[in-house]
């Protein structure tokens, strides 16, 4: 297919396909004698990978990195795409059932308690409380890519890090000291691994901890935190950032 036909059949613009070619994301399979781009089956398969990853919220740069890795086969990308849609459907289905039940009971003039109303509001708002839908999907994709084994390993690393921070705090070490700096670097690296370096996700993560409280958030992950430890860690992180 020439670029115009491919654009027409996929809903993409010719300009977008030209851009994909220019940045090396989707090269044409060949050229006509007059220099027009030609696309075959292999290019259409790659374009499906690109479209699916775009729908997952990845940037073109991130897509290029993914497609350079052998584990991101078309089948794997489609698995991720299906998983995203299934999670969206499940979330919306739960909310639909709550709202439908509330509506039907009101129509039947049945009493509805304040607890039921607030629960419906909570579920409605929780999806956008801290993370955007796009951020949630990015985190889900990262979780799939990292794997459960690494996630469990990271949780263990956090527990070791908390213990080391607590020991330093109990010893009266200045959080800005050279002795504490490696701990601050380790925590920054773990946070960066979770967020993927996305400043928007990092900001949402900060809002979550500030609003819910670090003790509550950490306890939900099965980890405890000594009184004052979060503030101590924050000072260590601030000292590290001031050096950057």
NORQUI-V143828 format. One record per pair of residues at least 4 apart in sequence whose C-alpha atoms are under 7 Angstrom apart, sorted by sequence separation. I is the first residue (numbers start at 1). J is the second residue. D is the distance in Angstrom with one decimal. If there is no record, write none. Layout:
BEGIN
I&J&D ; I&J&D
END
This chain:
BEGIN
1&5&5.9 ; 2&6&6.4 ; 3&7&6.1 ; 4&8&6.2 ; 5&9&6.1 ; 6&10&6.1 ; 7&11&5.7 ; 8&12&6.9 ; 12&16&6.6 ; 13&17&6.5 ; 14&18&6.1 ; 15&19&6.2 ; 16&20&6.2 ; 17&21&6.3 ; 18&22&6.2 ; 19&23&6.3 ; 20&24&6.1 ; 21&25&6.0 ; 31&35&5.3 ; 32&36&5.1 ; 39&43&5.8 ; 40&44&6.4 ; 41&45&6.2 ; 42&46&6.3 ; 43&47&6.1 ; 44&48&6.3 ; 45&49&6.6 ; 46&50&6.4 ; 47&51&6.1 ; 48&52&6.1 ; 49&53&6.2 ; 50&54&6.1 ; 51&55&6.2 ; 52&56&6.4 ; 53&57&6.7 ; 54&58&5.2 ; 58&62&5.8 ; 59&63&6.1 ; 60&64&6.2 ; 61&65&6.5 ; 62&66&6.2 ; 63&67&6.1 ; 64&68&6.3 ; 65&69&6.9 ; 72&76&5.6 ; 73&77&6.2 ; 74&78&6.1 ; 75&79&6.2 ; 76&80&6.4 ; 77&81&6.2 ; 78&82&6.0 ; 79&83&6.1 ; 80&84&6.2 ; 81&85&6.5 ; 82&86&6.1 ; 83&87&6.2 ; 84&88&6.3 ; 85&89&6.1 ; 86&90&6.0 ; 87&91&6.1 ; 88&92&6.1 ; 89&93&5.8 ; 90&94&6.2 ; 91&95&6.4 ; 92&96&5.9 ; 93&97&6.2 ; 94&98&6.4 ; 95&99&6.2 ; 96&100&5.8 ; 97&101&6.0 ; 98&102&6.2 ; 99&103&6.1 ; 100&104&6.1 ; 101&105&6.2 ; 102&106&6.3 ; 103&107&6.2 ; 104&108&6.2 ; 105&109&6.2 ; 106&110&5.8 ; 112&116&6.6 ; 113&117&6.5 ; 114&118&6.1 ; 115&119&6.0 ; 116&120&6.3 ; 117&121&6.3 ; 118&122&6.0 ; 119&123&6.3 ; 120&124&6.1 ; 121&125&6.1 ; 122&126&5.8 ; 125&129&5.9 ; 128&132&5.5 ; 131&135&5.8 ; 132&136&6.3 ; 133&137&6.3 ; 134&138&6.2 ; 135&139&6.2 ; 136&140&6.2 ; 137&141&6.1 ; 138&142&6.2 ; 139&143&6.1 ; 140&144&6.3 ; 141&145&6.2 ; 142&146&5.9 ; 143&147&5.9 ; 146&150&6.2 ; 147&151&6.5 ; 148&152&6.2 ; 149&153&6.2 ; 150&154&6.1 ; 151&155&6.4 ; 152&156&6.5 ; 153&157&6.3 ; 154&158&6.2 ; 155&159&6.4 ; 156&160&6.3 ; 157&161&6.1 ; 158&162&6.1 ; 159&163&6.3 ; 160&164&6.3 ; 161&165&6.1 ; 162&166&6.0 ; 163&167&6.2 ; 164&168&6.2 ; 165&169&6.1 ; 166&170&6.1 ; 167&171&6.2 ; 168&172&6.5 ; 169&173&5.8 ; 173&177&7.0 ; 176&180&6.7 ; 177&181&6.3 ; 180&184&6.6 ; 181&185&6.3 ; 182&186&6.1 ; 183&187&6.2 ; 184&188&6.1 ; 185&189&6.1 ; 186&190&6.3 ; 187&191&6.2 ; 188&192&6.0 ; 189&193&6.1 ; 190&194&6.4 ; 191&195&6.2 ; 192&196&5.6 ; 198&202&6.3 ; 199&203&6.1 ; 200&204&6.3 ; 201&205&6.1 ; 202&206&6.3 ; 203&207&6.3 ; 204&208&6.2 ; 205&209&6.5 ; 206&210&6.1 ; 207&211&5.9 ; 208&212&5.9 ; 209&213&5.0 ; 212&216&6.4 ; 213&217&6.4 ; 214&218&5.9 ; 215&219&6.0 ; 216&220&6.3 ; 217&221&6.9 ; 218&222&6.5 ; 219&223&5.0 ; 225&229&6.7 ; 228&232&6.3 ; 229&233&6.1 ; 230&234&6.1 ; 231&235&6.3 ; 232&236&6.4 ; 233&237&6.2 ; 234&238&6.1 ; 235&239&6.1 ; 236&240&6.3 ; 237&241&6.2 ; 238&242&6.1 ; 239&243&6.7 ; 240&244&6.9 ; 1&6&6.1 ; 7&12&4.8 ; 20&25&4.9 ; 21&26&5.0 ; 31&36&5.3 ; 32&37&6.7 ; 53&58&5.9 ; 54&59&6.7 ; 58&63&6.2 ; 67&72&5.9 ; 72&77&6.0 ; 105&110&5.1 ; 131&136&6.1 ; 168&173&5.5 ; 175&180&5.8 ; 176&181&6.8 ; 192&197&5.2 ; 209&214&5.1 ; 212&217&6.6 ; 218&223&5.2 ; 219&224&5.6 ; 7&13&5.3 ; 20&26&5.2 ; 21&27&4.8 ; 31&37&4.8 ; 32&38&6.9 ; 66&72&6.2 ; 195&201&5.7 ; 218&224&6.3 ; 7&14&5.6 ; 30&37&6.2 ; 31&38&5.3 ; 195&202&5.9 ; 30&38&5.1 ; 209&217&6.7 ; 28&37&5.7 ; 29&38&5.8 ; 30&39&6.9 ; 215&224&6.9 ; 4&14&6.1 ; 28&38&5.5 ; 29&39&5.2 ; 53&63&6.5 ; 215&225&6.1 ; 3&14&6.4 ; 28&39&5.1 ; 29&40&6.2 ; 50&63&6.7 ; 29&43&6.7 ; 28&43&6.8 ; 214&230&7.0 ; 26&43&6.9 ; 99&120&6.9 ; 98&120&6.4 ; 161&183&6.8 ; 53&77&7.0 ; 49&74&5.7 ; 52&77&6.7 ; 56&81&6.7 ; 52&78&6.8 ; 49&77&6.1 ; 95&123&6.8 ; 52&81&5.9 ; 95&124&6.7 ; 2&36&6.9 ; 3&37&6.0 ; 2&37&5.7 ; 3&38&6.5 ; 2&38&4.7 ; 1&38&5.4 ; 2&39&6.3 ; 1&39&5.1 ; 1&40&6.5 ; 25&64&6.1 ; 184&236&5.7 ; 84&137&6.7 ; 184&237&5.3 ; 181&236&6.9 ; 184&240&6.7 ; 175&232&6.3 ; 176&235&7.0 ; 181&240&6.8 ; 175&235&5.9 ; 176&236&5.3 ; 80&141&6.9 ; 175&236&4.6 ; 166&229&6.5 ; 176&239&5.3 ; 135&201&6.4 ; 131&204&5.8 ; 130&204&5.5 ; 57&134&5.9 ; 130&207&6.7 ; 130&208&6.0 ; 56&137&6.3 ; 57&138&6.3 ; 56&138&6.7
END
